[in-house]
Amino acid sequence: SRKFRRMTSLAMNSVTNLLCFVLGAAATAAFVALLLPSAPCPYTIADVGISKLSTAAVASDDDGLAELLRSASMEDKTVILAFANEAHALPGSLLQMLLDSFRTGVRTEPLLKHLVVVATDPKGLERCRRMHPLCHLLSGANGAAPNGTELMFYDKDYVDMMWARNRFQARVLGLGYSFLFTDLDILWFRNPLLRIPVGADITLGCDNHFGTNPYDLDKAANGGFVYARPTAASLAFFRDWYEARTRWPGENDQVVFREMKHELAARHGATVQLVDTTYFHSACEAWKKFNFHEICTFHAACIHGLQDKIDRLNAVLDEWRQFKAQQVLLGANSTALTY
């Protein structure tokens, strides 16, 4: 009947309107979701199996590391790390020189509040606390050499310490922090973070730089300067880097990196960069004169013996102070001390 057809038509219109409303609401919700910022990715240790590294490295935070990192981190959750044993923390030794370079560099002194010095033995911790407020004792490690002397690179204790350092770095990543690790025999003249590409997952020092491609991994890497962000790729890279040590027994982390860098970068899609020694000078390039107008760091790599390193670093630090004094005299005619 006409009445029945009219009622049927009204019902169909109602269903159509309801469907349009539901679809429109869904589209609006999807559009709003796209506009909202995504939640940060919680890169936890368990996500990439770094818990296999060491029970000491991933133990519950009863050693206070998480709280220390929170207090030391920059706004973007970046911390600066350095390792020191008793010999390195003596007055006038490498730790003192590193701290002095922060104080005399261009806008580097404020970075000291982000520097965490990891002591590898109790005596080193005691001495560190006399120089710097942010010191942490490495759990389960003994980096002390007999009579407080320097560990040599071929000593088993030295190799074990390098791998303990590697595990600690992985732990910091697992806690969600980016880190910039610096050896103690590196002087800081400018903030090196300003020269590290934001897209790099991992950046390492370089002993012999050539060419113009910063992502060419055929150059000689140096593990004394390492920057890493807590991405899934970098976490997986560090996990497999550590596990690969069993393929080269008795070798340190730098040697294993040299052998595995191409494989690990390809396997995990990690963007790995080696720094340009124009800005991050290495003493391994003894023939290459550095320029105080542009240099960020000076690394006393390839200089063997603690006292020889100290003598060379003292000489470079004195040259830097003289350079700064000259630039101050130039006043507005110099821009070398502005960044």
NUDRENGU-30210 format. One record per residue (C-alpha): residue number from 1; x, y, z. Coordinates in steps of 0.001 Angstrom, whole numbers. Layout:
! residues N
+-----+---------+---------+---------+
: num :    east :   north :      up :
+-----+---------+---------+---------+
: NUM :       X :       Y :       Z :
...
+-----+---------+---------+---------+
This chain:
! residues 339
+-----+---------+---------+---------+
: num :    east :   north :      up :
+-----+---------+---------+---------+
:   1 :       0 :       0 :       0 :
:   2 :    1017 :    3637 :    -311 :
:   3 :    1337 :    3947 :    3467 :
:   4 :    3596 :     876 :    3648 :
:   5 :    5843 :    2156 :     864 :
:   6 :    6152 :    5513 :    2613 :
:   7 :    7128 :    3861 :    5915 :
:   8 :    9697 :    1698 :    4137 :
:   9 :   11213 :    4745 :    2433 :
:  10 :   11475 :    6613 :    5741 :
:  11 :   13195 :    3628 :    7368 :
:  12 :   15716 :    3354 :    4546 :
:  13 :   16477 :    7071 :    4784 :
:  14 :   17083 :    6724 :    8513 :
:  15 :   19497 :    3836 :    7973 :
:  16 :   21312 :    5796 :    5271 :
:  17 :   21630 :    8849 :    7524 :
:  18 :   22900 :    6679 :   10373 :
:  19 :   25561 :    5092 :    8151 :
:  20 :   26673 :    8496 :    6903 :
:  21 :   26960 :    9737 :   10472 :
:  22 :   29018 :    6713 :   11579 :
:  23 :   31338 :    6906 :    8566 :
:  24 :   31785 :   10633 :    8987 :
:  25 :   32617 :   10261 :   12677 :
:  26 :   35148 :    7551 :   11900 :
:  27 :   36825 :    9681 :    9246 :
:  28 :   36989 :   12640 :   11607 :
:  29 :   38546 :   10504 :   14354 :
:  30 :   41149 :    9157 :   11950 :
:  31 :   42013 :   12645 :   10754 :
:  32 :   42406 :   13906 :   14332 :
:  33 :   44595 :   10923 :   15181 :
:  34 :   46923 :   11789 :   12322 :
:  35 :   47285 :   15322 :   13607 :
:  36 :   48166 :   14267 :   17151 :
:  37 :   51860 :   13687 :   17960 :
:  38 :   52812 :   10062 :   18133 :
:  39 :   53696 :    8589 :   21483 :
:  40 :   57388 :    8069 :   22049 :
:  41 :   58657 :    4596 :   21311 :
:  42 :   59753 :    2943 :   24570 :
:  43 :   62995 :    1307 :   23485 :
:  44 :   63392 :   -1115 :   26329 :
:  45 :   66197 :   -3544 :   26821 :
:  46 :   63872 :   -6498 :   26430 :
:  47 :   62640 :   -5299 :   23026 :
:  48 :   65866 :   -6269 :   21301 :
:  49 :   67236 :   -8908 :   23621 :
:  50 :   69951 :   -6839 :   25260 :
:  51 :   69116 :   -8665 :   28469 :
:  52 :   71407 :  -11380 :   27117 :
:  53 :   74426 :   -9113 :   27495 :
:  54 :   75019 :   -9473 :   31194 :
:  55 :   73017 :   -9752 :   34351 :
:  56 :   75199 :   -6999 :   35796 :
:  57 :   74561 :   -4708 :   32857 :
:  58 :   70783 :   -4975 :   33000 :
:  59 :   70201 :   -5569 :   36682 :
:  60 :   67509 :   -3676 :   38518 :
:  61 :   68501 :    -117 :   39207 :
:  62 :   69744 :    -728 :   42733 :
:  63 :   72978 :    1056 :   41821 :
:  64 :   71185 :    4372 :   41249 :
:  65 :   72103 :    4706 :   37584 :
:  66 :   68611 :    5578 :   36338 :
:  67 :   68264 :    8412 :   38827 :
:  68 :   71759 :    9696 :   38020 :
:  69 :   70997 :    9732 :   34290 :
:  70 :   67748 :   11600 :   34914 :
:  71 :   69570 :   14296 :   36868 :
:  72 :   72404 :   14577 :   34326 :
:  73 :   70517 :   14401 :   31043 :
:  74 :   69871 :   17243 :   28649 :
:  75 :   66338 :   18170 :   27610 :
:  76 :   66507 :   15642 :   24757 :
:  77 :   67678 :   12886 :   27167 :
:  78 :   71322 :   12970 :   26092 :
:  79 :   74136 :   12331 :   28563 :
:  80 :   77907 :   12553 :   28216 :
:  81 :   79864 :    9548 :   29504 :
:  82 :   83505 :    8990 :   30425 :
:  83 :   85266 :    6063 :   32126 :
:  84 :   88087 :    6432 :   34646 :
:  85 :   90138 :    4145 :   36868 :
:  86 :   92380 :    5092 :   39784 :
:  87 :   95385 :    5916 :   37594 :
:  88 :   93323 :    8170 :   35318 :
:  89 :   91768 :   10044 :   38236 :
:  90 :   95001 :   11106 :   39925 :
:  91 :   95571 :   14864 :   40211 :
:  92 :   97022 :   16142 :   36936 :
:  93 :   96097 :   12970 :   35075 :
:  94 :   93665 :   12411 :   32211 :
:  95 :   90385 :   13042 :   34033 :
:  96 :   91672 :   16363 :   35330 :
:  97 :   92722 :   17366 :   31815 :
:  98 :   89343 :   16448 :   30334 :
:  99 :   87557 :   18563 :   32944 :
: 100 :   89970 :   21445 :   32360 :
: 101 :   89263 :   21366 :   28635 :
: 102 :   85517 :   21624 :   29314 :
: 103 :   86195 :   24714 :   31410 :
: 104 :   88370 :   26394 :   28786 :
: 105 :   86429 :   25425 :   25657 :
: 106 :   83928 :   27575 :   23785 :
: 107 :   80586 :   27213 :   25575 :
: 108 :   81547 :   23754 :   26844 :
: 109 :   81641 :   24449 :   30583 :
: 110 :   77816 :   24209 :   30903 :
: 111 :   78093 :   20676 :   29489 :
: 112 :   79825 :   19519 :   32678 :
: 113 :   76462 :   19165 :   34381 :
: 114 :   75614 :   16494 :   31795 :
: 115 :   78893 :   14555 :   32175 :
: 116 :   78717 :   11266 :   34087 :
: 117 :   82124 :    9799 :   34949 :
: 118 :   81956 :    6030 :   35412 :
: 119 :   84633 :    4783 :   37802 :
: 120 :   85857 :    1259 :   37147 :
: 121 :   87194 :     699 :   40658 :
: 122 :   86421 :    2058 :   44157 :
: 123 :   89604 :    4140 :   44348 :
: 124 :   88739 :    5702 :   41016 :
: 125 :   85283 :    6581 :   42365 :
: 126 :   86800 :    8180 :   45460 :
: 127 :   89162 :   10312 :   43406 :
: 128 :   86453 :   11180 :   40860 :
: 129 :   84226 :   12597 :   43582 :
: 130 :   86983 :   15010 :   44569 :
: 131 :   86892 :   16507 :   41061 :
: 132 :   83354 :   16106 :   39751 :
: 133 :   79866 :   15726 :   41279 :
: 134 :   78461 :   13143 :   38845 :
: 135 :   80403 :    9921 :   39427 :
: 136 :   79132 :    6344 :   39236 :
: 137 :   80786 :    3045 :   40168 :
: 138 :   80577 :     415 :   37437 :
: 139 :   78831 :   -2647 :   38830 :
: 140 :   80794 :   -5872 :   38922 :
: 141 :   83964 :   -4476 :   37346 :
: 142 :   87501 :   -4033 :   38566 :
: 143 :   89396 :   -1680 :   36297 :
: 144 :   92263 :   -1169 :   38692 :
: 145 :   95727 :   -2078 :   37528 :
: 146 :   98400 :   -3199 :   40005 :
: 147 :   99709 :    -314 :   42142 :
: 148 :   97403 :    2126 :   40340 :
: 149 :   99350 :    1896 :   37073 :
: 150 :   97850 :    2076 :   33594 :
: 151 :   96280 :    -984 :   31959 :
: 152 :   97888 :   -1766 :   28611 :
: 153 :   95726 :   -2406 :   25547 :
: 154 :   96931 :   -6006 :   25217 :
: 155 :   96150 :   -6926 :   28855 :
: 156 :   93215 :   -9256 :   29431 :
: 157 :   91918 :   -6870 :   32101 :
: 158 :   91951 :   -4058 :   29532 :
: 159 :   90000 :   -6121 :   26997 :
: 160 :   87468 :   -7110 :   29671 :
: 161 :   87084 :   -3460 :   30619 :
: 162 :   86395 :   -2443 :   27033 :
: 163 :   83592 :   -4988 :   26826 :
: 164 :   82239 :   -3899 :   30217 :
: 165 :   82185 :    -359 :   28820 :
: 166 :   80322 :   -1612 :   25759 :
: 167 :   77711 :   -3314 :   27956 :
: 168 :   77302 :    -169 :   30035 :
: 169 :   76718 :    1917 :   26924 :
: 170 :   74057 :    -565 :   25829 :
: 171 :   72443 :    -292 :   29242 :
: 172 :   72226 :    3498 :   28947 :
: 173 :   70560 :    3089 :   25546 :
: 174 :   68190 :     531 :   27032 :
: 175 :   67129 :    3062 :   29660 :
: 176 :   66066 :    5372 :   26840 :
: 177 :   68992 :    7824 :   26792 :
: 178 :   71235 :    8982 :   23986 :
: 179 :   74857 :    9133 :   25004 :
: 180 :   78073 :   10735 :   23852 :
: 181 :   81004 :    8743 :   25158 :
: 182 :   84422 :   10392 :   25319 :
: 183 :   87755 :    8847 :   26193 :
: 184 :   89687 :   10730 :   28838 :
: 185 :   92511 :   11492 :   26395 :
: 186 :   90201 :   13775 :   24407 :
: 187 :   90208 :   17536 :   24857 :
: 188 :   86947 :   19404 :   24229 :
: 189 :   87216 :   22837 :   22592 :
: 190 :   83672 :   23134 :   21211 :
: 191 :   80425 :   21191 :   21607 :
: 192 :   80863 :   18122 :   19351 :
: 193 :   77121 :   17441 :   19337 :
: 194 :   76763 :   20353 :   16912 :
: 195 :   78785 :   18365 :   14347 :
: 196 :   76949 :   15030 :   14654 :
: 197 :   74154 :   14425 :   12094 :
: 198 :   70765 :   14099 :   13748 :
: 199 :   69909 :   11190 :   11465 :
: 200 :   72794 :    8971 :   12580 :
: 201 :   71944 :    6052 :   14856 :
: 202 :   75595 :    5576 :   15827 :
: 203 :   78604 :    7862 :   15321 :
: 204 :   82188 :    6869 :   16064 :
: 205 :   85563 :    8544 :   16140 :
: 206 :   87958 :    8092 :   13245 :
: 207 :   91730 :    7580 :   13209 :
: 208 :   92240 :    8149 :    9495 :
: 209 :   89623 :   10115 :    7587 :
: 210 :   89526 :   10310 :    3802 :
: 211 :   86964 :   11202 :    1156 :
: 212 :   83803 :   13218 :    1639 :
: 213 :   81277 :   10487 :    2500 :
: 214 :   80722 :   10413 :    6287 :
: 215 :   78874 :    7096 :    5994 :
: 216 :   81778 :    5296 :    4338 :
: 217 :   82631 :    2631 :    6920 :
: 218 :   85910 :    1614 :    5292 :
: 219 :   87716 :    4263 :    7330 :
: 220 :   89445 :    3324 :   10613 :
: 221 :   86966 :    3750 :   13468 :
: 222 :   87962 :    4576 :   17030 :
: 223 :   85736 :    3504 :   19921 :
: 224 :   87099 :    6256 :   22153 :
: 225 :   84418 :    8611 :   20841 :
: 226 :   80912 :    7181 :   20400 :
: 227 :   77503 :    8792 :   20035 :
: 228 :   74360 :    6664 :   19906 :
: 229 :   70612 :    7272 :   20004 :
: 230 :   68199 :    4743 :   21593 :
: 231 :   66665 :    3532 :   18350 :
: 232 :   65697 :     -70 :   17664 :
: 233 :   68526 :    -250 :   15124 :
: 234 :   71231 :     973 :   17510 :
: 235 :   70034 :   -1275 :   20340 :
: 236 :   70143 :   -4311 :   18079 :
: 237 :   73545 :   -3235 :   16735 :
: 238 :   75002 :   -3034 :   20249 :
: 239 :   73467 :   -6379 :   21195 :
: 240 :   75022 :   -8220 :   18268 :
: 241 :   78271 :   -6276 :   18560 :
: 242 :   78711 :   -7609 :   22073 :
: 243 :   77692 :  -11147 :   21173 :
: 244 :   80162 :  -11170 :   18259 :
: 245 :   83084 :  -10961 :   20697 :
: 246 :   83072 :  -14775 :   20941 :
: 247 :   84059 :  -14956 :   17264 :
: 248 :   87261 :  -13025 :   18029 :
: 249 :   88384 :  -14250 :   21473 :
: 250 :   90742 :  -11904 :   23268 :
: 251 :   89996 :   -8921 :   20998 :
: 252 :   88525 :   -5657 :   22220 :
: 253 :   85331 :   -3961 :   21069 :
: 254 :   87074 :   -1786 :   18487 :
: 255 :   88599 :   -4760 :   16679 :
: 256 :   85270 :   -6591 :   16606 :
: 257 :   83551 :   -3438 :   15328 :
: 258 :   86056 :   -3280 :   12476 :
: 259 :   85238 :   -6864 :   11494 :
: 260 :   81467 :   -6630 :   11942 :
: 261 :   80524 :   -3036 :   11076 :
: 262 :   79274 :   -3657 :    7534 :
: 263 :   77368 :   -6800 :    8490 :
: 264 :   75682 :   -5299 :   11558 :
: 265 :   74756 :   -2031 :    9847 :
: 266 :   73140 :   -3940 :    6973 :
: 267 :   71438 :   -6476 :    9222 :
: 268 :   69732 :   -3900 :   11422 :
: 269 :   69407 :    -970 :    9022 :
: 270 :   71535 :    1167 :   11331 :
: 271 :   72861 :    4478 :   10059 :
: 272 :   76497 :    4516 :   11197 :
: 273 :   78762 :    7508 :   10668 :
: 274 :   82475 :    8141 :   11260 :
: 275 :   83427 :   11687 :   12224 :
: 276 :   85466 :   14054 :   10069 :
: 277 :   88887 :   14592 :   11615 :
: 278 :   88804 :   18200 :   10414 :
: 279 :   86565 :   18820 :   13430 :
: 280 :   87456 :   15776 :   15569 :
: 281 :   91232 :   15655 :   15263 :
: 282 :   93103 :   12413 :   15922 :
: 283 :   96798 :   12310 :   16749 :
: 284 :   96929 :    9238 :   14496 :
: 285 :   96957 :   11762 :   11653 :
: 286 :  100215 :   13312 :   12807 :
: 287 :  100806 :   14817 :    9370 :
: 288 :   97493 :   16701 :    9434 :
: 289 :   97610 :   20115 :   11102 :
: 290 :   94425 :   21019 :   12946 :
: 291 :   92836 :   24447 :   12957 :
: 292 :   91762 :   25973 :   16276 :
: 293 :   89176 :   28047 :   14400 :
: 294 :   87083 :   24951 :   13661 :
: 295 :   88246 :   22022 :   15789 :
: 296 :   85797 :   20533 :   18328 :
: 297 :   87960 :   17850 :   19945 :
: 298 :   91551 :   16630 :   19995 :
: 299 :   92110 :   12904 :   20622 :
: 300 :   95550 :   11719 :   21760 :
: 301 :   95023 :    8386 :   19992 :
: 302 :   98073 :    6496 :   18693 :
: 303 :  100161 :    7984 :   21515 :
: 304 :  101220 :    5133 :   23792 :
: 305 :  101999 :    5515 :   27454 :
: 306 :  100085 :    7528 :   30024 :
: 307 :  102763 :   10153 :   30590 :
: 308 :  103315 :   10673 :   26850 :
: 309 :   99575 :   11257 :   26433 :
: 310 :   99531 :   13730 :   29314 :
: 311 :  102508 :   15633 :   27907 :
: 312 :  100913 :   15909 :   24464 :
: 313 :   97541 :   16952 :   25835 :
: 314 :   99158 :   19563 :   28070 :
: 315 :  100974 :   21015 :   25068 :
: 316 :   97770 :   21182 :   22979 :
: 317 :   95814 :   22680 :   25870 :
: 318 :   98483 :   25369 :   26292 :
: 319 :   98291 :   26139 :   22549 :
: 320 :   94521 :   26436 :   22868 :
: 321 :   94787 :   28894 :   25763 :
: 322 :   97195 :   31028 :   23757 :
: 323 :   94837 :   30936 :   20778 :
: 324 :   91903 :   32028 :   22950 :
: 325 :   93919 :   34907 :   24392 :
: 326 :   94756 :   36103 :   20876 :
: 327 :   91109 :   35913 :   19806 :
: 328 :   90013 :   37875 :   22863 :
: 329 :   92431 :   40645 :   21872 :
: 330 :   90891 :   40703 :   18389 :
: 331 :   87467 :   41275 :   19943 :
: 332 :   84690 :   41821 :   17403 :
: 333 :   87106 :   41065 :   14554 :
: 334 :   87116 :   37369 :   15542 :
: 335 :   84252 :   34884 :   15536 :
: 336 :   86359 :   31884 :   16648 :
: 337 :   84983 :   32019 :   20213 :
: 338 :   81298 :   32446 :   19400 :
: 339 :   80379 :   28794 :   18810 :
+-----+---------+---------+---------+
